[in-house]
Amino acid sequence: MTRFAVDSSVLVPVAVPSHEFHGRATSALDALLEQGNDLVIAAHSLLEVYAFLTRKRFRPVVAEQTVTDFASLGSVAAPQPQDYLNLIRRAGSQALAGGGVYDALIAATVVSAGATFILTLNPRHFERLDFGLDVRVP
């Protein structure tokens, strides 16, 4: 069984039926789960999903239930306090700046939880990082 991750760029379309990528995101996620793969989601990704849904489309109580439902599909991983300092050191040595550190946080978190690949609609965000995480697009 393979452990994989998804980010908010996949989870948001799954949650929003009118999203242009709803079909392909949902099909890809469902197929991986039906094959018996093990899903891990970075806690930060769940927070991104909640923020997007409440800003654009969903009442907070509905967004909370949606995020809770996603969390129940697998396990949720969160970094330890020391992981943040390690990530900042790594970002500095790799000249990673701006919002890219949040993608690095997601990558570091899911890799430490055993994920071997991430399903994302933003492949460039993760391909530029050196975490040994394969990047797949639905």
N, C-alpha and C positions, 0 to 999 in steps of 0.2 A: 504494500500500500504506500502510495506517495503522499507526502504532506505538501500542500500548496497553499498559497495565499491569494487574496484578492484585495484590491484597493477600492477607494471610493468611486473611482471612475467606472468601475464595473457595478458596484452595489447601487449607485444612484439610478442608472438605467433599469436595473432589475426592479427597483422600487417604483419607478414611474412608467406606467404602461404607455404613455404618449411620447416617451423619449425616443429619439431616432435610433438609438442603439439598444432599445429594450429587448428585441427579439434575439439578437446575436449574443448579448450579455447573458440573458436568461438561459438560452440554449447551452452556452459554453459552461456556465456554472452548474446547471443541472446535469450535464453529461459527465463532468468531472466527479460530482457527488455520486451519481448512479454507478460509476465505475468503481466505487469503493474508496476513492481517494479521501484523505483527511484534510479538512479545511482549517486553516488558522487565519485569524483576522487580527491585525494590529488594533489595539484599543484606539489609537489615534485615528485610524480610518473610520471607525464607528462614530467618533465625534465629528469628523468631517461630513459624514452622511447626515447625521442629525442636524448639523448647522445648515447644510444645503437645503434639506427638506423643509425645515422650519422657515427658512428665508424665502423660499420660492413657492411651495405648494401645499405643505401639510400643516395641520394644527399640531402643536407640541405633543399632545397626548398620542396622536396617530404616529408621528415621527418616532416617538419613544417606543411604541409597540413594534414598528417596522425595524428599528435598530435591534431591539430585543430578539425579534424573530431571526434576524441575520446572525446574531450571536449564538443562537441555539443550533445553527447549522454545523458548528464546529467548536473550536476553542478560541478564546480571546487571549492575546499575548500583550503584555505591557513591559516596558523597560524598567530596570531598577535605577535608582538615583545615580549610581556610578556609571551606568551606561550612557547617560547624557554627557558627562564629562569626557568619556572615551570618544563619543561621537563628535564632540566639539574639537577634540584634538585631531581626530581623523579628518574632519572637514577642513581644518586649517592646513594640514599637511597635503591635502588633495586639492586645495584652492576651491573648495565648494562654498558658494556664497548664496545669500538670499534664501528664498523659499525652498530651494533644493535640499536644505537641511531637513525639512519635514519628510521628503521622500526618502532621504537617507535614514531617518528615524524609523520609518515604516519598514524599510529593507532590513536594517539591523535587527529590529524587533522580531520579524518573522523568520529570519535566518536563525536567530538564537533559539527560536521555538521549533526549529527543524524543517522549515519550508525549503523546498528545493527550487520552486519556481513561483512566480507571481503572475496572475492574470490581471491585465491592465489595458485600458484604452489609451494610456499615456506612456507608450514604451520608452520614448526618449528620456523620460524622467528617471527611469530605472536603469537603462542601458549604460548611462554615463557613470554609474556607481560601480564600485569594485567590491561587491559583497559575496560574489560567487552564486548569485541568484539568477537563474534563467528567467527570461522575460517572455511571456506569451500574450498574444493579442487575440481576443475572441473573434 
